[in-house]
Amino acid sequence: MSPTAHPARGRADLVALRGRHFFTDQEYSRDELLDLLDLAVALKALYRRRPHTPFLEGRTLAMIFEHPSTRTRISFEAGMSELGGHAQYLRPGEIHLGGHETVADTARVVSRLVDAIMARTAYHTTLAELAAHATVPVINGLTDDYDHPVQSMTDAMTILEHFGTVEGLTCAFVGKCADAMGTSVALTMTRLGSSMVMAAPPEEQMTPETEALARANCAESGASLTLTDDAVAGVKGADVVFTVGWWWMQPEDEKNELRRVLGPYQVNEELWRHTKPGAKFMHCLPAVRGEEMTDAILDAPFSIVLDEAENRKHFQKALLLALIGIDAAPADPELGEIARALLP
Ligand code: CP
């Protein structure tokens, strides 16, 4: 890890994260989030030299999914393997969560068996209940009705790689701003000091509650938040343009209504003409080609969606290391620098 990247912050920040939940990144200070990003970048560089870095040998992550996943499942599972640990994939409907057994009892029992829990739930309240009763760290792997902070922190890491900073930029989120990704990107980026423009039709704009949180972040970080229903004005001056899928498991008639409302917010070549030179396109994926964006945008040289997907693993390895923690430096000297940042 570069000791000079953020000289104002010390390794104590990372040690202090041990045992905490990652329910939302809004419970973490800006410095803690920046330290996690530094660790993620260091782990990615280490991975390029050697994929197997057994900091978490013998440790287990339970991965509870109420809904399907490609990136979240694979990146957490591969990340734990590379760290020398193990991840259990508990597929939708496979355990008693909230069915035959209360969420609280599941949280208590699973906490006795594993070292951390990652959960993707339909409702944010389910994750909150899990976190309230778990005695090991609980990581939010997306709550459909609210946020996706491991993705938005990964997005911040990807922006850091491409722009060299996560502060002082302008990011535009275009289309379904009310989505969990709109919420998370707005909250993470304003907390880290980048301004956000949310361009959406009124019925798909961010909620007043999310707006209040983002404005509080701006007051602290010096960033700004702009809400608009004008997609062209929204992308002007943006360093990064985000969008997200307009639907997931909705029936066809709802898809048609969303297509009607969100169609003018499609990210396409015409809209891209209004972005500034050097702007990047981001999407957490899965993408529905020809709907929220065209093939020409998703596959363009300025699209960094595959870096985003890859970085899920590196950011989450940093998070797992910080939350689970390590008790002793591995004997291998090449792992020593990272280990020192994690040891009390
Ligand atoms: N971006 C994301 O969370 O993808 P999955 O739904 O495939 O996990």
Residues whose N, C-alpha, C, O or C-beta is under 5 A from the ligand:
A	BS01	CP	P68 S69 T70 R71 T72 R73 C284 L285 P286
